[in-house]
Amino acid sequence: MSTRQTERAEFVARVLDLAGIPKYGRASRISRDLQCAKAAATGWLNGSLPRDMELAFRFADFYEIDVREWVTGEKPPPTTVLEKMEYAIRLVKRFEAETQIEWGTDDFIEQVKVVLADPAYQERHLADVVSIIEKTKSGKERT
């Protein structure tokens, strides 16, 4: 089993655990719930992806599985205002921890606003800054 397939199997197992679906008999339960072949359900539990996309979406909708995360392992981008705010705060806190910068409340809020204005750019920029700081600390880069 490939690493990616193992990760998908673990992801599906976590989602079904959270949904309270018992481990024993899961494939039979999915087969019964979706009116699909037990072999198909067993494959999903083992990390395979469905060939039938209509069935994949039925499975995802029924068990509240995010298809993007199931297929790629990537969490979907934040969509609600609250998700965007949580993302921005986590990004700024991570940057603060990795650079050992301790912003005051107002500076922290300003950084969160900057991330909210352009999260994709800001994440790349903050990663670059962390990389430069690490190189400088290790003596690899001197200016």
DAHU-V88125 format. One record per residue. RES is the residue in one letter. PSI is psi as a letter, one per 30 degrees, with the letter a starting at -180 (* if undefined). OMEGA is omega in degrees with one decimal (none if undefined). Layout:
res = <RES;RES>
psi = <PSI;PSI>
omega = <OMEGA;OMEGA>
This chain:
res = <M;S;T;R;Q;T;E;R;A;E;F;V;A;R;V;L;D;L;A;G;I;P;K;Y;G;R;A;S;R;I;S;R;D;L;Q;C;A;K;A;A;A;T;G;W;L;N;G;S;L;P;R;D;M;E;L;A;F;R;F;A;D;F;Y;E;I;D;V;R;E;W;V;T;G;E;K;P;P;P;T;T;V;L;E;K;M;E;Y;A;I;R;L;V;K;R;F;E;A;E;T;Q;I;E;W;G;T;D;D;F;I;E;Q;V;K;V;V;L;A;D;P;A;Y;Q;E;R;H;L;A;D;V;V;S;I;I;E;K;T;K;S;G;K;E;R;T>
psi = <k;l;e;e;e;e;e;e;e;e;e;e;e;e;e;e;e;e;f;g;j;k;e;k;g;e;e;e;e;e;e;e;e;f;h;l;k;e;e;e;e;e;e;e;f;g;g;l;k;k;e;j;e;e;e;e;e;e;e;e;e;e;g;h;k;j;e;e;e;e;e;f;f;k;k;l;l;k;e;l;e;e;e;e;e;e;e;e;e;e;e;e;e;e;e;e;e;f;f;h;k;j;k;l;e;e;e;e;e;e;e;e;e;e;e;e;e;i;e;e;e;e;e;e;e;e;e;e;e;e;e;e;e;e;e;e;e;f;g;f;j;k;*>
omega = <-179.8;178.7;-178.6;179.1;177.4;178.7;178.2;179.2;179.2;179.1;-179.7;178.9;179.1;-179.0;-179.1;174.1;-179.9;178.8;178.1;178.3;-178.2;179.3;-179.5;176.7;-178.2;-177.9;178.8;-180.0;179.6;179.3;179.5;-178.0;-173.6;-176.7;179.6;179.9;178.2;178.8;178.3;179.4;178.2;177.5;179.7;179.2;178.5;174.9;176.4;175.8;-179.3;174.5;-177.6;-175.8;176.3;177.8;177.5;179.9;175.5;178.0;-178.4;-179.6;-175.9;-176.3;177.7;178.2;175.5;-175.4;179.9;-178.6;178.6;-174.9;-172.5;-175.3;-179.6;175.6;179.2;178.1;-179.9;-178.2;-179.5;178.7;-179.9;178.3;179.3;179.0;178.4;179.1;-177.8;179.9;179.6;-179.7;-179.7;178.1;178.7;178.4;179.4;-178.8;-176.6;-178.8;-177.2;173.9;176.9;-179.9;170.1;-176.8;-177.4;178.2;178.6;179.0;178.5;178.8;177.7;178.0;178.9;179.3;-179.7;-179.7;-179.2;-173.6;-177.6;178.7;-174.9;179.8;178.3;-178.6;-179.1;177.3;177.5;-179.9;178.7;179.3;179.3;179.6;179.7;178.8;-179.9;179.5;-177.8;177.9;-178.8;-176.4;178.9;176.6;none>
